């Protein structure tokens, strides 16, 4: 996989995006995704009102030439179970 495209209309927390970030994947997501998800430069938010051509051009111009495994290792520390539990607790409060 080179990236994950997540044009969700409505999303609770978006755990699939956290998993993608933790594996080092670039994530193109809708602006409806909660702000807590975009913790780093792997997540790119686009408005769903933009045309498919805008989304396609964004993806086309995205730099996918990076060490995904290295980025995954860096991000997996950010998304440890302890940190994830704390984030979820904050959301539910």
C-alpha positions as CSV (number, residue, x, y, z in Angstrom):
1,X,0.0,0.0,0.0
2,X,1.3,3.5,-0.8
3,X,-1.4,5.5,1.0
4,X,-4.8,5.3,2.5
5,X,-7.7,7.4,1.2
6,X,-10.3,8.1,3.8
7,X,-13.0,10.4,2.4
8,X,-15.4,9.8,5.3
9,X,-18.6,11.9,5.6
10,X,-18.8,11.3,9.4
11,X,-16.3,9.7,11.7
12,X,-16.2,9.1,15.4
13,X,-12.5,8.7,16.2
14,X,-11.0,7.1,13.1
15,X,-8.9,4.3,14.5
16,X,-8.2,3.0,11.0
17,X,-6.3,6.2,10.4
18,X,-4.3,5.8,13.6
19,X,-3.4,2.3,12.5
20,X,-2.3,3.6,9.1
21,X,-0.2,6.3,10.7
22,X,1.4,3.8,13.0
23,X,2.4,1.7,10.0
24,X,3.9,4.8,8.3
25,X,1.3,5.3,5.6
26,X,0.4,8.7,4.2
27,X,-3.3,9.4,4.9
28,X,-5.5,11.5,2.8
29,X,-8.6,12.1,4.9
30,X,-11.7,14.3,4.8
31,X,-11.9,17.4,6.9
32,X,-14.6,15.6,8.9
33,X,-12.0,13.5,10.7
34,X,-11.5,14.6,14.3
35,X,-8.5,16.9,14.9
36,X,-7.1,14.5,17.4
37,X,-6.2,12.1,14.6
38,X,-3.9,14.4,12.7
39,X,-0.9,14.3,15.1
40,X,1.8,14.4,12.4
41,X,2.7,15.2,8.8
42,X,1.4,11.9,7.5
43,X,-2.2,13.0,7.7
44,X,-3.5,15.4,5.0
45,X,-7.0,16.8,5.4
46,X,-9.1,17.7,2.3
47,X,-12.6,19.2,2.2
48,X,-15.2,16.8,0.7
49,X,-16.6,19.7,-1.3
50,X,-13.4,19.8,-3.4
51,X,-13.8,18.1,-6.7
52,X,-12.5,14.6,-7.4
53,X,-9.9,16.3,-9.6
54,X,-8.5,18.3,-6.7
55,X,-8.3,15.1,-4.6
56,X,-6.6,13.3,-7.5
57,X,-4.1,16.1,-8.1
58,X,-3.2,16.3,-4.4
59,X,-2.5,12.5,-4.4
60,X,-0.5,12.8,-7.6
61,X,1.7,15.5,-6.1
62,X,2.2,13.8,-2.8
63,X,5.7,12.7,-2.0
64,X,5.6,8.9,-1.4
65,X,9.3,8.5,-1.6
66,X,10.2,8.0,2.1
67,X,11.1,5.1,4.4
68,X,7.7,3.8,5.4
69,X,9.1,1.3,7.9
70,X,11.2,4.0,9.6
71,X,8.1,6.3,9.8
72,X,6.1,3.4,11.1
73,X,8.5,2.8,13.9
74,X,8.6,6.5,14.8
75,X,4.8,6.7,14.9
76,X,4.2,3.4,16.7
77,X,5.8,5.0,19.8
78,X,3.3,7.8,19.5
79,X,0.4,5.4,19.3
80,X,1.3,3.1,22.1
81,X,-1.7,1.4,23.9
82,X,-1.2,3.6,27.0
83,X,-1.3,6.8,25.0
84,X,-4.3,5.6,23.0
85,X,-6.2,4.7,26.2
86,X,-5.5,8.2,27.5
87,X,-6.8,9.8,24.2
88,X,-9.9,7.7,24.3
89,X,-10.6,8.5,28.0
90,X,-10.3,12.2,27.2
91,X,-12.8,11.9,24.3
92,X,-15.3,9.9,26.4
93,X,-15.1,12.4,29.2
